[in-house]
Amino acid sequence: TLARTVRRTGVGLHSGASATLTLRPAEAGTGVRFVRMDAPGDATIPAHALNVVSTRLGTNLANAAGARIATVEHFLAACWGAGLDNAVAEVDGPELPI
């Protein structure tokens, strides 16, 4: 579990778009969820294999409403390695910052 909120800003590896990732603690049993802060409507995308929509140049996820987040694989691997299984990852761009 995260003890506090963490924020990092950078650019997307493939898009070159600037993005800020804000990682917040989450309740037990919720898993890792991405929230596209710049997208309208339902922008929560659970990190689940069934939400993978593409693996070209990275792992890209989407929800049923069409919100997408790109290049999540390194972030999710780091979460797994750190034993972090519940978190909310708020992102204000189309891709996680490198």
N, C-alpha and C positions, 0 to 999 in steps of 0.2 A: 504494500500500500504506500502511496505517496504521502509524505508528511505535509507537503505544501505545494502550491501551484508553481509551475516552472514555465518560463516563456523564452523562446528563441526565435530569431528572425534570420532569414536567409533567402536564397533563390532556389527555385526548383531545378533539379538536375537536367531535365529534358525540356521543360517549358521556358526556363530562364525567368519566369515570373517571380516577383518578390512575394514572400509569404511569411506570416508569423504563426508559429505553433504554440498554443497555450495548452499545457498538459495539467489537468486537474484530477484530484482524487475522485474515485467513484465508489459507490456502495458495493459491498461484497455480492458476487453473483451476477454483476451487470456486464462483465467482460470489458473489452476495449471498444470504444465507440468513437468514431470521427464525427465532428459536426462542422459543416461548411458554413462559416459565419457570414460569408459573402453571398450565399445562395438564398433565394426566397423559398418559402414553404417548408416542407419536411426535408430538412437537410442533415438529419442524423443517419449515419451509415455504420451499422455494426461491423466490426472486423470479423467476418465469418466467411468461410469458403464458398458458401452459396451466393455471396455478394460479389464474387470475382467476375468482372466483365471483360477483362483483357489481361494478357500477360506479355504483350509486346512492349519491350523496353522497360518493363517493370510490372508490378502487380497493381492493378487498378480496380477499385471497388465502386459499386453504385447501389443505391436503394431503389425501391419500387417507384418512387416519385421522380427518379431521374437524376438525383444529386450524385455527383461523382467526386472521387478523390484519387489522385494518381501517386504512384511510386511509394507505396506503403511498406514494402517488404523489409527494408533495413530497419525501419522504426519498429515494426512488429517483432523482428528477430531480436532487437535490443530489449524490448519489453519482456520477451520470453526468457532471454538470458539473465535478466535482472529479477525474474520472478514476479514481474508486474502483470497481474491478470485482470485488474479492474482499473480503468482510467477513462477519462473523457479527453480526447484530443481535438481541441478547437483549432481550425485552420481557416485563414482568411484569403485563401487562394486555391487554385485548381490542383496543386501538387504540394507535397510536404517539402519544406526547405531541406537542402542537403546539409 
